[in-house]
Amino acid sequence: GVLGDTFVDIDSTNKNGPPAQDRDTLPSEDKPGIQDVVRSSQSTLENINAILRRLDNIVGTIENGQGSIGKIINDPSLFNNANTTLLKLQNIADEIQNGKGSIGKLLSSDDLYQKLNASLDRVNKMLDDVEAGQGTIGKLAKDPSLYNNANATISKANALMDDVNNGKGTLGLLARDQNFAARVNDTMTRLQNIADRLDRGEGSAGKILKDPALYNDADQMLLESRNLIVAIRQNPKKYLSIKLHIF
C-alpha cells in the first residue's frame, strides 16, 4: 500500500478462465509502494517547488512596490488619483442626471430633443427634395442636362488645352511660339519702362502726374474759364459785339 503495509486484493471482475480450484496458483500484479510513488513524483515536486519560488519572488516584488501591481498595492498616490478620478466621474454623472451641461440637457431637456427632432425632420425634408430633383442639389443629382453641360465644358476645356499644346490661338502662340512670346515680353518691358518714367515724372505725361505746378496752372485756367463764362452770361454785351457793314 501507499503507507507501506501489505495486503492481498482478489478481484474476479476481469476473469477470463474457469473458476479457481483448491491449490491453484493465482496470477498477481506488482503494485508500486510508497518509495516508488515518491520516486515517480520527485520531478513533479521539483516543478512545484520551482513554481513556489517564482511565486515567492513575485510576492516579494509586489511587497516592495515594484512593477505595476506593486505600485497599485503600495503607492497611495495611485489610489488617491484613482479615487479622485472616480469622484470626478461621479460629479459628471450627477451633473448629467441633473440636466447640466450639453449631455445633461440632451438627456433631460425636452426642448433640446424637440429641436433635434425638428432638425432631423428638416434634413429628411431636404433629402426628399434632393430625391425629387428639387433645388440646386436636387438638380445636380437628378437633372442630366447639368451633367451634360459640365461634360461639354470639360470637353471644351480639353479641346482648348489641345489647341494650346498645338500652338493654336493666342495662348498657343504664347506657349509654343518663341518669337511671339519674345515680342510680348519686349512689349511688357517697354510698358514697364514707360510706367517707371511716369513714376519718376519724366516726359510730358510724367510731369502731368508728378509736377504740382502743372496741375495748379491747369486748375487755375479752368477756374478762370468758368469765371469768364459766368461773366459772359451775366453781361453778354460787354464781351460780344456784332457789327454790320453794308457795302
Phi, psi and omega per residue, in radians:
G1 nan 3.121 -3.107
V2 -1.163 -0.585 -3.107
L3 -1.575 0.109 3.070
G4 1.734 -0.169 3.133
D5 -1.364 2.816 -3.087
T6 -2.034 2.313 3.096
F7 -2.566 2.823 -3.106
V8 -2.000 2.211 -3.140
D9 -2.085 1.904 3.137
I10 -1.720 2.081 -3.075
D11 -2.271 2.186 -3.122
S12 -1.815 0.326 -3.081
T13 -1.119 -0.720 -3.074
N14 -1.800 0.557 -3.116
K15 -1.166 2.545 3.113
N16 -2.397 0.350 -3.141
G17 -2.428 -2.994 3.134
P18 -1.260 2.876 3.107
P19 -1.043 2.549 -3.119
A20 -1.239 2.497 3.098
Q21 -1.923 2.993 3.114
D22 -1.072 2.477 3.118
R23 1.183 0.196 3.023
D24 -1.290 2.658 3.089
T25 -1.698 2.141 -3.130
L26 -1.641 2.284 3.088
P27 -1.197 2.586 -3.119
S28 -2.324 2.850 3.101
E29 -2.115 2.457 3.091
D30 -1.345 2.275 3.083
K31 -1.840 2.463 -3.123
P32 -1.163 2.484 3.076
G33 -1.609 -3.021 -3.093
I34 -1.132 -0.587 3.124
Q35 -1.149 -0.714 3.113
D36 -1.111 -0.713 3.123
V37 -1.104 -0.733 -3.140
V38 -1.127 -0.755 -3.141
R39 -1.118 -0.740 -3.114
S40 -1.206 -0.465 -3.122
S41 -1.653 0.114 -3.088
Q42 -1.120 -0.788 -3.128
S43 -1.125 -0.649 3.116
T44 -1.127 -0.716 3.111
L45 -1.126 -0.650 3.116
E46 -1.137 -0.720 3.110
N47 -1.114 -0.726 3.114
I48 -1.106 -0.679 3.135
N49 -1.126 -0.707 3.119
A50 -1.128 -0.711 3.114
I51 -1.112 -0.714 3.127
L52 -1.114 -0.667 3.116
R53 -1.130 -0.733 3.128
R54 -1.141 -0.713 3.079
L55 -1.092 -0.662 3.119
D56 -1.128 -0.697 3.102
N57 -1.124 -0.712 3.134
I58 -1.118 -0.759 3.120
V59 -1.091 -0.705 3.107
G60 -1.110 -0.708 3.105
T61 -1.087 -0.748 3.122
I62 -1.120 -0.735 -3.140
E63 -1.125 -0.515 3.124
N64 -1.462 0.031 3.106
G65 1.342 0.349 3.139
Q66 -1.612 2.631 3.141
G67 1.343 2.998 -3.103
S68 -1.121 -0.796 -3.124
I69 -1.135 -0.692 3.117
G70 -1.096 -0.703 3.111
K71 -1.181 -0.652 3.126
I72 -1.095 -0.697 -3.073
I73 -1.396 -0.669 -2.962
N74 -1.817 -0.383 -3.074
D75 -1.550 1.944 -3.115
P76 -1.209 -0.458 -3.119
S77 -1.128 -0.636 3.118
L78 -1.127 -0.711 3.090
F79 -1.131 -0.718 -3.137
N80 -1.121 -0.721 3.115
N81 -1.114 -0.740 3.109
A82 -1.107 -0.692 3.129
N83 -1.146 -0.710 3.104
T84 -1.100 -0.742 3.117
T85 -1.078 -0.733 3.111
L86 -1.111 -0.668 3.107
L87 -1.132 -0.725 3.115
K88 -1.117 -0.738 3.098
L89 -1.086 -0.653 3.112
Q90 -1.148 -0.704 3.107
N91 -1.114 -0.725 3.117
I92 -1.098 -0.745 3.117
A93 -1.095 -0.677 3.111
D94 -1.139 -0.737 3.133
E95 -1.129 -0.691 3.104
I96 -1.114 -0.732 -3.141
Q97 -1.145 -0.547 3.137
N98 -1.514 0.059 3.094
G99 1.417 0.337 3.132
K100 -1.598 2.641 3.129
G101 1.325 3.014 -3.085
S102 -1.131 -0.789 -3.125
I103 -1.164 -0.714 3.121
G104 -1.086 -0.740 3.101
K105 -1.150 -0.646 3.128
L106 -1.105 -0.624 -3.113
L107 -1.477 -0.543 -2.985
S108 -1.855 -0.459 -3.025
S109 -1.617 2.193 3.054
D110 -1.261 -0.500 -3.134
D111 -1.080 -0.808 -3.136
L112 -1.115 -0.651 3.095
Y113 -1.119 -0.739 -3.139
Q114 -1.123 -0.723 3.114
K115 -1.120 -0.750 3.120
L116 -1.109 -0.711 3.116
N117 -1.128 -0.710 3.106
A118 -1.127 -0.687 3.106
S119 -1.099 -0.724 3.101
L120 -1.117 -0.643 3.088
D121 -1.101 -0.736 3.124
R122 -1.145 -0.686 3.103
V123 -1.101 -0.747 3.100
N124 -1.102 -0.684 3.099
K125 -1.095 -0.744 3.125
M126 -1.115 -0.721 3.106
L127 -1.129 -0.644 3.074
D128 -1.110 -0.718 3.112
D129 -1.109 -0.730 3.110
V130 -1.097 -0.760 3.132
E131 -1.099 -0.583 3.131
A132 -1.461 -0.042 3.123
G133 1.414 0.350 -3.140
Q134 -1.642 2.631 3.134
G135 1.337 3.041 -3.100
T136 -1.095 -0.828 -3.126
I137 -1.143 -0.687 3.106
G138 -1.084 -0.760 3.096
K139 -1.133 -0.660 3.118
L140 -1.096 -0.600 -3.105
A141 -1.484 -0.536 -2.984
K142 -1.951 -0.533 -3.019
D143 -1.424 1.994 -3.124
P144 -1.224 -0.393 -3.113
S145 -1.114 -0.628 3.120
L146 -1.123 -0.719 3.084
Y147 -1.117 -0.726 -3.138
N148 -1.121 -0.723 3.105
N149 -1.099 -0.756 3.113
A150 -1.102 -0.706 3.131
N151 -1.148 -0.701 3.106
A152 -1.136 -0.708 3.107
T153 -1.076 -0.753 3.111
I154 -1.107 -0.681 3.116
S155 -1.105 -0.757 3.102
K156 -1.108 -0.702 3.109
A157 -1.102 -0.696 3.096
N158 -1.134 -0.709 3.102
A159 -1.112 -0.707 3.103
L160 -1.084 -0.747 3.117
M161 -1.131 -0.634 3.080
D162 -1.116 -0.743 3.103
D163 -1.083 -0.717 3.113
V164 -1.098 -0.772 3.135
N165 -1.140 -0.516 3.134
N166 -1.545 0.033 3.095
G167 1.400 0.356 3.140
K168 -1.614 2.586 3.102
G169 1.285 3.094 -3.110
T170 -1.093 -0.813 3.134
L171 -1.110 -0.660 3.103
G172 -1.131 -0.716 3.091
L173 -1.110 -0.728 3.108
L174 -1.073 -0.642 -3.080
A175 -1.419 -0.554 -2.987
R176 -1.979 -0.657 -3.050
D177 -1.484 1.917 -3.110
Q178 -1.180 -0.634 3.140
N179 -1.142 -0.769 3.126
F180 -1.109 -0.727 3.114
A181 -1.114 -0.648 3.122
A182 -1.165 -0.689 3.110
R183 -1.124 -0.751 3.102
V184 -1.086 -0.716 3.131
N185 -1.131 -0.693 3.113
D186 -1.136 -0.720 3.109
T187 -1.083 -0.755 3.122
M188 -1.114 -0.631 3.112
T189 -1.144 -0.732 3.119
R190 -1.133 -0.750 3.104
L191 -1.065 -0.655 3.103
Q192 -1.149 -0.689 3.104
N193 -1.120 -0.737 3.109
I194 -1.080 -0.751 3.124
A195 -1.098 -0.671 3.103
D196 -1.134 -0.717 3.120
R197 -1.141 -0.725 3.081
L198 -1.073 -0.697 -3.127
D199 -1.174 -0.518 3.111
R200 -1.501 -0.087 3.122
G201 1.421 0.392 -3.141
E202 -1.533 2.594 3.125
G203 1.337 3.026 -3.110
S204 -1.098 -0.839 -3.130
A205 -1.108 -0.655 3.112
G206 -1.140 -0.687 3.108
K207 -1.162 -0.658 3.102
I208 -1.057 -0.668 -3.110
L209 -1.370 -0.574 -2.961
K210 -1.923 -0.456 -3.041
D211 -1.519 1.937 -3.132
P212 -1.173 -0.476 -3.132
A213 -1.127 -0.703 3.128
L214 -1.131 -0.672 3.097
Y215 -1.160 -0.725 -3.129
N216 -1.143 -0.708 3.115
D217 -1.098 -0.760 3.133
A218 -1.121 -0.687 3.132
D219 -1.155 -0.694 3.117
Q220 -1.148 -0.670 3.129
M221 -1.148 -0.705 3.105
L222 -1.140 -0.661 3.133
L223 -1.149 -0.765 3.129
E224 -1.155 -0.618 3.112
S225 -1.136 -0.712 3.107
R226 -1.124 -0.720 3.123
N227 -1.106 -0.679 3.127
L228 -1.130 -0.737 3.128
I229 -1.102 -0.713 3.119
V230 -1.110 -0.755 -3.135
A231 -1.127 -0.698 3.123
I232 -1.108 -0.722 3.126
R233 -1.139 -0.621 -3.124
Q234 -1.321 -0.613 -3.115
N235 -2.479 1.314 -3.068
P236 -1.153 -0.499 -3.113
K237 -1.142 -0.472 -3.112
K238 -1.218 -0.521 -3.032
Y239 -1.926 -0.359 -3.106
L240 -2.063 2.215 3.092
S241 -2.349 2.429 -3.127
I242 -2.057 2.168 3.114
K243 -2.013 2.299 3.103
L244 -1.878 2.255 3.091
H245 -2.022 2.203 3.104
I246 -1.857 2.136 -3.139
F247 -1.687 nan nan
